[in-house]
């Protein structure tokens, strides 16, 4: 069982053959002790907005992530785990509520 889950807003930099910055893209990384996934198809301003809104980053991952991302989230939910988002830890009740639609 995993004991650490993290989601991080990320700026990806592609390097040319000389190691210089060639291009950049924006998105997220999600990982635990066993798996990882990333998405880099987002606009810079959308990712920057998640720096102060961890719920938005979590929803971005849930709505756009592949099966690996969803499995990491499902596992954390099943085992009542906290998730670290952009360096801050959120307990299970807090982050699960962000994914639960309000009535």
MOKA-V909154 format. One record per pair of residues at least 24 apart in sequence whose ideal C-beta (glycine too) atoms are under 8 Angstrom apart, sorted by the first residue. I is the first residue (numbers start at 1). J is the second residue. D is the distance in Angstrom with one decimal. If there is no record, write none. Layout:
i j d
I J D
I J D
This chain:
i j d
1 75 7.7
1 79 6.3
2 32 4.0
2 33 4.6
2 34 5.8
2 72 7.6
2 75 6.1
2 76 7.5
2 79 8.0
2 81 7.4
3 33 6.3
3 81 7.7
4 32 6.0
4 33 5.7
4 84 7.4
5 30 7.5
5 31 7.6
5 32 4.7
5 72 5.9
5 73 7.9
5 75 7.8
5 76 4.7
5 81 6.0
5 82 7.7
5 83 4.7
5 84 6.8
6 30 7.2
6 31 5.8
6 32 7.6
6 83 7.2
6 84 4.4
6 85 7.5
7 57 5.9
7 58 6.3
7 61 5.7
7 83 6.4
7 84 7.3
7 85 4.9
7 86 7.4
8 85 7.8
8 86 6.1
8 87 7.7
9 47 5.1
9 48 7.7
9 50 5.0
9 51 5.7
9 57 5.8
9 86 5.8
10 38 6.9
10 40 7.4
10 47 7.6
11 44 7.8
11 47 7.5
12 38 7.6
12 40 4.8
28 57 6.3
28 60 6.2
28 61 5.5
30 61 5.3
30 65 6.5
30 69 5.0
30 72 5.7
30 73 7.7
31 72 7.4
32 72 5.2
32 75 7.2
32 76 7.6
35 68 5.2
35 71 7.1
35 72 6.1
36 68 7.4
37 65 6.0
37 66 5.8
37 68 4.2
37 69 4.5
37 72 7.4
39 64 5.3
39 65 6.3
39 69 7.8
50 86 7.4
51 86 6.3
54 85 4.0
54 86 6.1
54 88 6.6
54 90 6.5
54 95 7.8
54 98 7.8
55 95 7.7
55 98 3.9
57 85 5.8
57 86 6.7
58 83 7.4
58 85 6.2
58 95 6.0
58 98 5.6
58 99 6.8
59 98 6.9
59 99 6.9
62 99 6.2
73 99 8.0
